[in-house]
Amino acid sequence: MTKDPERPGLAAEAVRTLARESGATEQQIRDIVLLVGFDRSSILREARLLAKDG
């Protein structure tokens, strides 16, 4: 049985903080990270747009 390669990601606390600051959900933050990478300002920009659109 092979082990799935681990995907790099943000620490759980960082995800919670970004979600709280932006109004997006934690899952939305994780999805944004997969799309734009680890740049905090880019994550927050996308998360705020997503939260604003509802």
N, CA, C and O atoms as a GROMACS GRO file, in nm:
protein
  216
    1MET      N    1   0.085  -0.118   0.000
    1MET     CA    2   0.000   0.000   0.000
    1MET      C    3   0.090   0.124   0.000
    1MET      O    4   0.182   0.136   0.082
    2THR      N    5   0.063   0.215  -0.091
    2THR     CA    6   0.143   0.336  -0.098
    2THR      C    7   0.079   0.447  -0.018
    2THR      O    8  -0.043   0.456  -0.006
    3LYS      N    9   0.163   0.530   0.034
    3LYS     CA   10   0.116   0.644   0.112
    3LYS      C   11   0.097   0.762   0.018
    3LYS      O   12   0.182   0.789  -0.066
    4ASP      N   13  -0.015   0.832   0.033
    4ASP     CA   14  -0.040   0.951  -0.048
    4ASP      C   15   0.062   1.058  -0.013
    4ASP      O   16   0.093   1.078   0.105
    5PRO      N   17   0.115   1.127  -0.113
    5PRO     CA   18   0.210   1.234  -0.082
    5PRO      C   19   0.139   1.345  -0.005
    5PRO      O   20   0.024   1.378  -0.034
    6GLU      N   21   0.208   1.400   0.091
    6GLU     CA   22   0.149   1.508   0.170
    6GLU      C   23   0.151   1.637   0.090
    6GLU      O   24   0.250   1.672   0.026
    7ARG      N   25   0.039   1.707   0.095
    7ARG     CA   26   0.031   1.837   0.028
    7ARG      C   27   0.071   1.944   0.128
    7ARG      O   28   0.028   1.942   0.243
    8PRO      N   29   0.154   2.037   0.083
    8PRO     CA   30   0.186   2.147   0.174
    8PRO      C   31   0.062   2.230   0.201
    8PRO      O   32  -0.025   2.243   0.114
    9GLY      N   33   0.053   2.286   0.316
    9GLY     CA   34  -0.063   2.367   0.349
    9GLY      C   35  -0.034   2.462   0.463
    9GLY      O   36   0.078   2.468   0.514
   10LEU      N   37  -0.134   2.533   0.502
   10LEU     CA   38  -0.122   2.624   0.615
   10LEU      C   39  -0.154   2.551   0.744
   10LEU      O   40  -0.232   2.455   0.743
   11ALA      N   41  -0.096   2.595   0.852
   11ALA     CA   42  -0.130   2.540   0.982
   11ALA      C   43  -0.275   2.572   1.014
   11ALA      O   44  -0.329   2.673   0.970
   12ALA      N   45  -0.337   2.486   1.091
   12ALA     CA   46  -0.479   2.502   1.124
   12ALA      C   47  -0.507   2.639   1.186
   12ALA      O   48  -0.609   2.702   1.156
   13GLU      N   49  -0.418   2.686   1.272
   13GLU     CA   50  -0.437   2.817   1.336
   13GLU      C   51  -0.432   2.930   1.234
   13GLU      O   52  -0.509   3.025   1.244
   14ALA      N   53  -0.345   2.919   1.136
   14ALA     CA   54  -0.336   3.021   1.031
   14ALA      C   55  -0.464   3.023   0.948
   14ALA      O   56  -0.513   3.130   0.911
   15VAL      N   57  -0.517   2.906   0.919
   15VAL     CA   58  -0.643   2.897   0.843
   15VAL      C   59  -0.756   2.962   0.922
   15VAL      O   60  -0.835   3.039   0.867
   16ARG      N   61  -0.764   2.931   1.051
   16ARG     CA   62  -0.870   2.991   1.135
   16ARG      C   63  -0.856   3.143   1.142
   16ARG      O   64  -0.956   3.214   1.135
   17THR      N   65  -0.734   3.192   1.154
   17THR     CA   66  -0.711   3.336   1.161
   17THR      C   67  -0.752   3.404   1.031
   17THR      O   68  -0.820   3.507   1.034
   18LEU      N   69  -0.712   3.349   0.919
   18LEU     CA   70  -0.750   3.407   0.789
   18LEU      C   71  -0.901   3.404   0.769
   18LEU      O   72  -0.958   3.499   0.717
   19ALA      N   73  -0.964   3.297   0.810
   19ALA     CA   74  -1.110   3.286   0.798
   19ALA      C   75  -1.178   3.393   0.883
   19ALA      O   76  -1.272   3.458   0.838
   20ARG      N   77  -1.131   3.409   1.004
   20ARG     CA   78  -1.189   3.509   1.095
   20ARG      C   79  -1.170   3.650   1.040
   20ARG      O   80  -1.262   3.732   1.046
   21GLU      N   81  -1.052   3.680   0.987
   21GLU     CA   82  -1.023   3.813   0.935
   21GLU      C   83  -1.101   3.846   0.808
   21GLU      O   84  -1.135   3.962   0.784
   22SER      N   85  -1.128   3.745   0.727
   22SER     CA   86  -1.187   3.770   0.596
   22SER      C   87  -1.338   3.748   0.589
   22SER      O   88  -1.405   3.804   0.503
   23GLY      N   89  -1.391   3.667   0.680
   23GLY     CA   90  -1.532   3.633   0.673
   23GLY      C   91  -1.560   3.510   0.587
   23GLY      O   92  -1.675   3.469   0.572
   24ALA      N   93  -1.456   3.450   0.532
   24ALA     CA   94  -1.470   3.327   0.454
   24ALA      C   95  -1.464   3.207   0.549
   24ALA      O   96  -1.426   3.221   0.665
   25THR      N   97  -1.503   3.091   0.499
   25THR     CA   98  -1.495   2.970   0.581
   25THR      C   99  -1.353   2.914   0.576
   25THR      O  100  -1.273   2.950   0.489
   26GLU      N  101  -1.324   2.825   0.668
   26GLU     CA  102  -1.192   2.762   0.670
   26GLU      C  103  -1.171   2.679   0.543
   26GLU      O  104  -1.060   2.679   0.489
   27GLN      N  105  -1.273   2.610   0.495
   27GLN     CA  106  -1.259   2.533   0.372
   27GLN      C  107  -1.233   2.625   0.253
   27GLN      O  108  -1.154   2.591   0.165
   28GLN      N  109  -1.299   2.739   0.250
   28GLN     CA  110  -1.275   2.834   0.142
   28GLN      C  111  -1.130   2.883   0.145
   28GLN      O  112  -1.068   2.900   0.040
   29ILE      N  113  -1.076   2.905   0.264
   29ILE     CA  114  -0.936   2.947   0.277
   29ILE      C  115  -0.845   2.839   0.220
   29ILE      O  116  -0.752   2.869   0.146
   30ARG      N  117  -0.870   2.714   0.256
   30ARG     CA  118  -0.788   2.604   0.204
   30ARG      C  119  -0.795   2.596   0.052
   30ARG      O  120  -0.693   2.574  -0.014
   31ASP      N  121  -0.914   2.615  -0.003
   31ASP     CA  122  -0.930   2.613  -0.149
   31ASP      C  123  -0.855   2.728  -0.215
   31ASP      O  124  -0.793   2.710  -0.320
   32ILE      N  125  -0.860   2.845  -0.155
   32ILE     CA  126  -0.790   2.962  -0.209
   32ILE      C  127  -0.639   2.938  -0.208
   32ILE      O  128  -0.570   2.972  -0.303
   33VAL      N  129  -0.589   2.879  -0.100
   33VAL     CA  130  -0.446   2.850  -0.093
   33VAL      C  131  -0.403   2.758  -0.208
   33VAL      O  132  -0.296   2.776  -0.265
   34LEU      N  133  -0.486   2.661  -0.241
   34LEU     CA  134  -0.454   2.572  -0.353
   34LEU      C  135  -0.448   2.648  -0.485
   34LEU      O  136  -0.372   2.611  -0.575
   35LEU      N  137  -0.527   2.753  -0.496
   35LEU     CA  138  -0.532   2.830  -0.621
   35LEU      C  139  -0.425   2.938  -0.630
   35LEU      O  140  -0.362   2.954  -0.735
   36VAL      N  141  -0.402   3.012  -0.521
   36VAL     CA  142  -0.313   3.129  -0.530
   36VAL      C  143  -0.181   3.112  -0.455
   36VAL      O  144  -0.091   3.194  -0.469
   37GLY      N  145  -0.169   3.007  -0.376
   37GLY     CA  146  -0.045   2.987  -0.301
   37GLY      C  147  -0.053   3.045  -0.161
   37GLY      O  148  -0.162   3.064  -0.106
   38PHE      N  149   0.063   3.073  -0.105
   38PHE     CA  150   0.072   3.109   0.036
   38PHE      C  151   0.087   3.258   0.065
   38PHE      O  152   0.114   3.296   0.179
   39ASP      N  153   0.070   3.341  -0.034
   39ASP     CA  154   0.082   3.485  -0.013
   39ASP      C  155  -0.039   3.536   0.066
   39ASP      O  156  -0.153   3.530   0.018
   40ARG      N  157  -0.014   3.584   0.186
   40ARG     CA  158  -0.123   3.622   0.278
   40ARG      C  159  -0.215   3.729   0.219
   40ARG      O  160  -0.337   3.718   0.232
   41SER      N  161  -0.159   3.830   0.155
   41SER     CA  162  -0.243   3.937   0.101
   41SER      C  163  -0.331   3.884  -0.014
   41SER      O  164  -0.446   3.927  -0.027
   42SER      N  165  -0.279   3.795  -0.095
   42SER     CA  166  -0.358   3.736  -0.203
   42SER      C  167  -0.471   3.649  -0.147
   42SER      O  168  -0.583   3.652  -0.197
   43ILE      N  169  -0.439   3.573  -0.044
   43ILE     CA  170  -0.541   3.489   0.019
   43ILE      C  171  -0.653   3.575   0.076
   43ILE      O  172  -0.771   3.548   0.054
   44LEU      N  173  -0.614   3.680   0.149
   44LEU     CA  174  -0.715   3.767   0.209
   44LEU      C  175  -0.798   3.839   0.104
   44LEU      O  176  -0.920   3.852   0.119
   45ARG      N  177  -0.735   3.885  -0.004
   45ARG     CA  178  -0.809   3.952  -0.111
   45ARG      C  179  -0.915   3.860  -0.169
   45ARG      O  180  -1.032   3.898  -0.181
   46GLU      N  181  -0.875   3.739  -0.204
   46GLU     CA  182  -0.969   3.644  -0.264
   46GLU      C  183  -1.077   3.602  -0.164
   46GLU      O  184  -1.194   3.588  -0.201
   47ALA      N  185  -1.039   3.582  -0.040
   47ALA     CA  186  -1.134   3.540   0.062
   47ALA      C  187  -1.238   3.648   0.088
   47ALA      O  188  -1.356   3.618   0.105
   48ARG      N  189  -1.194   3.772   0.092
   48ARG     CA  190  -1.290   3.883   0.115
   48ARG      C  191  -1.386   3.897  -0.002
   48ARG      O  192  -1.505   3.923   0.018
   49LEU      N  193  -1.336   3.879  -0.123
   49LEU     CA  194  -1.425   3.884  -0.240
   49LEU      C  195  -1.527   3.770  -0.234
   49LEU      O  196  -1.645   3.790  -0.263
   50LEU      N  197  -1.481   3.654  -0.197
   50LEU     CA  198  -1.568   3.538  -0.188
   50LEU      C  199  -1.674   3.558  -0.080
   50LEU      O  200  -1.791   3.528  -0.103
   51ALA      N  201  -1.633   3.608   0.036
   51ALA     CA  202  -1.726   3.632   0.146
   51ALA      C  203  -1.826   3.740   0.111
   51ALA      O  204  -1.943   3.731   0.149
   52LYS      N  205  -1.781   3.841   0.038
   52LYS     CA  206  -1.868   3.951  -0.001
   52LYS      C  207  -1.978   3.904  -0.096
   52LYS      O  208  -2.093   3.948  -0.087
   53ASP      N  209  -1.942   3.813  -0.187
   53ASP     CA  210  -2.039   3.761  -0.284
   53ASP      C  211  -2.137   3.663  -0.219
   53ASP      O  212  -2.240   3.629  -0.277
   54GLY      N  213  -2.103   3.618  -0.102
   54GLY     CA  214  -2.193   3.534  -0.027
   54GLY      C  215  -2.189   3.393  -0.070
   54GLY      O  216  -2.261   3.310  -0.014
   0.00000   0.00000   0.00000
